Amino acid sequence: MMPGQINRRQFVRNSTALAGAGFWLSARSDRALGRSANEQVNVACIGVGGKGASDTDGAAKYGQIVAICDIDHQRLRQKSQRYPMARMFFDYRELLSVMGDEVDAVTISTADHTHAAAGVRAMRLGKHVYCQKPLTHSVAEARLMRETARQYKVITQMGNQGTAHDGFRTGVELIRGGVIGDVQEVHVWTNRPYSDWRAGKMYWKQSPQITSRPKETPPVPEHIEWDLWLGPAAERPYNPIYLPHDWRGWWDFGTGALGDMACHTTNLPFMGLQLGLPTHVHAESSEVNSETYPSWATITYEFPARGDLPPVKLIWYEGSENGKRNLPKLKFPGNREPTDSGSLLVGEKGRLYSPGDSGDVQQLEVAGHVKTPKVTIERLGKEVGPDENQKREWIRAIQGGSAPLSNFDYASVLTEAMLLGNVAIRTGKPIEYDGEKGMITNHPDAARLVAPSPRKGWEV
């Protein structure tokens, strides 16, 4: 065993035995459901590297970290130095089984394909859940997360931190207040998958030419629990191309540029216009293969009327081709070049432009004086940043405060709607969606894309 390494054999043996018994789904804890503002919230953190590192630290400022879990021994050991009293686990199923009533709430900061597998298990035990965006890997999982949260009456929050920004909340009020009138057209764009599109460097997919699995099958590093990382995904040999970061560009693990950024960049128009679920989705993209996401895509969503609000067409733009970015062909405010990411809402009275992912800044093009909208959404303040504020809002809600703004009732619908774009990419044809039933009505063979089957032993 390497210095500082955790005993893998013991953890794996215990996890296997518990899996056979199905123990962690057999009971529900009510301890977490009756917290008061003065009671400590005990938090378990699943995924403590990468974004999980800051999610853990943010939760620790308002709760007590009692358990940490990661498939990477090195990341787990590093985090344990900061939280020496927290118990360590490789397998979140074992964590949920062993810790029982010692845990009130769980953060989930893993790869996309394990969000629902961990989240649903935790909620069925009565644990409050904070889960990173996108909420799930598939459309059906988003619906399951919503239904489970409602059934077990737990406090939830999705990690699209711009939602906690005071400026974002003002933007939602501006849109709902009718400053630009009825909106029927929205454009949203992102610089992903390129981190530096000018230099042609890919953000989470090394090259647009990667269209198949690597042929090399090096041994799994001693510090990685590869089978646990795969979780619900089908078995495949280990390769460092997948983790710790570039899994985003692979169909089996990530959700592409759309899943990576849409829960951020479409958040302002989605919440402001109360869009709900689309009825029609059409996608155009570069070549589609069975392994990796395309290098560019344009996806058009059609949302029906909502009460007095008119139908809306939302167009999403991602990626680039041959060094040329995929952007809306529009005149931007002030005839400026568009920012790397942003959104533009076109209303009958004017336009609202948000030059960034978080939606916290808005530029209005309207005639006449703009009245300050009525405050209808609680402000969290600027003492700390929006990322930490999201954890604070979640923990305080567990202690009896108001519901988090990006709770699963909202976040699951946002995720479900956006991920339909990936289904449309893979079908290569327009899809018609019945939001009430959660079904694509014009492509029976698309059901497997809406609700892919998990690997045996990882069902929820």
N, C-alpha and C positions, 0 to 999 in steps of 0.2 A: 504494500500500500504506500502511495506517495505521501510525502509530508503534508500534513494538514488535510488529507483526503478522508472522506466519510466512508464507512464500511458499506460498500455497494451490496455485497452478498446478503447481509442481514436485511437491508431495506427491501430488496427485490423479493426475498423469500417471504417477508411479512406481507408485502403488497399482493403477491400471488395468492396467498392463503385467504386474505380478506376478500379478494376479488371473487374467489369461488363461493364465498358465503354471501356475497352481495350485501354486506353488513351496512355500508354507509348510506344505503337508501331505505333502510328498514325503520328508521325513527326520525322524528322531527323535534328539534329543540325549540321550546317556547321562551327560553331565557332572554333571547335578543329582542323579543317583541314588546317588552314593557320597560324600556330604559327611561331614566329621568335625566334632566339636564345636568345633574351632579354626579351621575354614575359614569365610571370609566367604560369605554367601549373596547373590547378585546378584539384585535384584528389579526387575521392570518393573511399573508401575502403570497400569492401564487404567481411566480415569475418575478425575480428580483434583480435581473440584469437589464441593461438597455433602459427602455421607458419604465420598466418595473422598478428600477432603482429609485427614480424620483417619485413614483407612485407610492412606494413603501415609505420613503422619507416624509412625503406629504401627509400620509395617513398617520404616521407616528407623531406628528405635531398635535393631533387632536384625539388620538386613540393610543392604545398600548399594543405594540406588536408582540404577539405571543407565539407566532409560528411563521416560518418562512419556507418556501418551497421552490425548487428550481431543478431542472435536469442537468445543469452544469455545476459540478462540484466546486469549481473555482469561484464562480459567481456566488454560489451559496455560502461558501466559506468566507468570502470577502464581506458579504452582507452580515454574516453572523458576528463579525468583529464589531460592528456598530450596534447590533442588538443581541448581546451575548445571552440574554435570558430567553430568547425565542427558540423554540424547538425547530429542528431542521428536518426537512423531508425532500425526497426526490419526486414522489408520486402524490399528487393532490388528492387522489382517492384515499390514500392512506392517511393523509393529514386530516381530512374530513371525518374519517372513521375514528382515529385515535384521539383527536382533540375534543370531539363531542361538545359538551356544554361549556368548555373553556373558551370557545370562539363565538363571538357575536356577529362578526362581519368579515367579509373576504374581499380582497382586491385581486383582480385577474389581469395580468399584463403579459400574457403568453402570445405565441403566434396565433393568427386569426382562427385556424382550424380547431383550436382547443378551447375557444371562448365559451361556446355553449355547453360543451361536455363538462367543463368545470362549473360554470355558472348555474346550470339547471340542478346539478347535484347539490350545490351549496344551498340554493333556495329551497329545495325539497327538505332540507334539514332546518329550515327557518333562519338561515343566515342572510343578512343584508349583503348586497353585492355592489361593488364598484368594478366595472369592466371597461377595459380600453376599447376605443373605436377600432374598426367597425364592430358593432355589438356581436356580430356572428359571421360565420363563413358562408352560410347559405340563407336563402330566403325563408325556408321552412323553419330554420333554427331561430330566426328573428321572431317569428310568430310564437314559437315555443317559449322563448325567454319572456315574452310579454304575458302569455297565459300563465306561466309558472309564477311570475312575480305577483300577478293579481291573485292567484289561488292561495299563495302562502303569505300574502300581505306583508311583504318585506320592503325595505327602503332601498331604492336602487339609483344608480347614476352611471351614465356612460362617459368615458373620458374624451369628450371633445371640448377641451378646456375653454375655447372661446366663448362658450355658452355662459361662463361665469363672469365674463367681462362686462362691466357696467356699460361700455360703449355698444356692445352687441345688444344688450337689452333695450337701450335707447333706440337702436336701429329697428328692432322688432316693433316697438311702439310707433315709430315714424311710419312704417309700412302699414300697420293696422289702422293708424289714424288717418289714412287716405291722403297723405301729403302728395303723392304722385298719382293719385286716383286709382281706378281699377287697373290691375296688372294682368296682362294676358301673355306676356313674353318675358322669359328669363334666360340669361346666358351665364354659364359658370365654366371657368377654365382653370387648369392646373399645369404646373411645370413638370409634374411627375409623368413618366418615370425618370426624367433627367434631373440631376441635382445641379448641373451646370450645362444647360443646353447649348450655350454659346461655344463651349469647348467640346461638346459632343460626349460628355461623360455621363454614364448611366448612374441613376441613383440607387436602384435596387435590383437591376438586371444587368449583368456585366456587358451584354451585347445583344442587339436586336437579332443577331444571327443564331443565338442559342434557342433552338427549337426542339431539342431532344434531351433526354437524360444523359449525364456524363457516363462514359464507358468505364472510367476508373472506379474501382471500389476499394479504397484504402481502408485499413482497419479503423474501427471506432476509437477515438481518443479515450484514454482512461477516465478523463473527467466528464465525459458525456454519456448520459443515459439515452441512447438513441431510440430504443423502442418506446420509452415513455415520451420522448419528444414527438414521435410519429403519432401517438395517441390514436384518434379515430381514423387517421389517414391510412390508406393501404400500405402494406409493407413495401419497402424499397431499400436498396443498399445505402449506407451512409456515404456522403460526400460533403466536403466543406463548402461546396457551392451553395448549400441550402441555409446554413446557419453560421453565425447568429443573426444575420440580417437579411440576406437576399431571398429568403423564402417568400417574400411579398410578390415576387414575379412568377411564382409557380402556382398553377391552378389548384393543386392538391392542398396547398398550405396557406396561401395568401389570397387576397381579393383584388390584386392589381392596383393601378392608380386610382380607380374608382373607389375601392374599399379603403385605400390608404388615406384619401383626402376628401371624398365627397361628404363625409360626416362633419367635416370642418367647413368646407367652402360652400356647400349648398345649404348649410344650417340656417343662415340668415333669411334667405328667401323662403325656405321650407317652413320655418316657424312663423315668419311674418305673414305669409300668405295662407298658412294653415292647409298645406297641400294634401296631406293624407296619402293615399295610394293611387298610382296611375292606372289608367285603363288600357293604355297603348304604349308600347316601347319599341323603338326602332334603332338599330345600331349600324354604323359603317365603321370599318376598321381595316388595318393592315392584315396581312395573312394570319389566319388563326390555326394553331396547332393544338395537339392534345396535352401539351406539357406547360407551356409558358404563355403569359399574356402578350397581346400584340403591342407593338411599339407606339401605335397611335389608335385612337378611336373617337368618334363623334356619336353621341347617344341622344336621341330625342325622346323625351317623356311627355305624354299628354295626360294632364290631370283634369278630372271633370269639375263642373261647377260645385261649389260648396255653399249652400244657402244662397245669400245674395252675391257671393263672390263668383266672378266669371271663370270659365275654363282657362287653364294655363298650359302653355307649351314651354317646357324647360329643356334647354340644350346644353349638354355637357361636352367639353373638349379636353382631351388629354394627349400627352406625348408629342412626338415630332417625327418627321421623316426627312432623311438626308439633310439634317441640320436645320430644317425649317419647322418652326413650331406650329402646332395645330391650334389656331385661335379663331374666335368669331370674326367674321368679316363685317365689322362695324366701325363707325366713327366714335372714338372714345372721347370723354369729356375733355375740353380744351385741346382737342386734336393731339393728345399725348399718346405715346406708345403704351400699350397695356402692360400692367404689372405682370410678374411671373405667374401669379394666381389671383383670382378675384371673381366678382359677380357683378352683373348689370341687370337691373330690373327696369323694364320699359312699361310705363304707365300711361294712361290717357292724359294726365296733366304734366308729365315730366319723367325724368329718369333718376334712378338711385344707383350710384356706382360705389362698390366697396372694393378698394384696391388691396386685397390680402385674403388670407385663408380664414381669419377669425371673425370677420364681419363686424369688427369693433369700431371701424372708421367708415363713415359714409360721406359721399359727395353728392349733393343734390343739384339737378338741373330742372328748376321749376320757375315759373313766372310769379313775381310778387313775394310778399313776406311769408316766411315759414313759421307757423306757430309751434312753440314747444309742445310736444305731445304730452298727454296726461300720463302720469306715472302709474302703470298697472302691474309692473313686475318688480319684485324686490331687488334692491341693489346690495351687492356684497362688499362694496368698498374697495379701496386701493392700498390698504395696509400691506397686503401680500398680493402676489400675482394671481392671474386667473387659474393657473394649474393647481396651485395650492388651495385657492378658494373653492374649487370643485370638491376637493376632499373635505374641506371645512363644512361646506353646505351639506354634504352627504352625512358626515358624522353628526352634525347638529340636528339633522332631521331624525336620525336614529334616537337622539336624546329628546325628541319631542318637538323639534322645529318644523318649519314648513317644508313641503316636499321639494326635492331637488328639481331644477328646471329640465335637466336632461335625463329624467327618470325613464325607466324602460317602457312605460306607456307611450312616451314620445319617441325615445331613441330607437325603439324596435321598429316603429313605422318608418322613420327616416332610413334606417338600415335596410329594411325590407324593400322599400321603394327603390333605393339606389342600386342594390344588388341585382335587381331585375335587369339592369343594364348589362351586367356580365352574362346573364342568361341569353339576352338578345344577341350579344356578340357571338356566343357559341352556337346558337341556332342558325345564325346568318339570315334570319327572316324576322319581320315584324311580329311581335307577340301581343296578344290580347289577354289582359289579366282581370280576373274576378277577385277583387280584394276581399270580399266578404268570405269567400270559400278558400282563398289562397291558392287559386288554380289558374294555370295558363289554359285558355279555352280553345285555342286554335292549333296547338301543337301537342298532341298526346304524348309524344316521345320526349317532351321537355320536362316531364315530371321528375326524371332522375336528376336534372340540373337544379330544380327547385328544392328537392329534398334528397340529396345523395345519401347512400347507405354508409353508415360508419363501420369500421372494422369490428369484428366480433370481440366482445369484451369491453367495448367502449360506447355501447348504446346508452341513450338517455331516454 
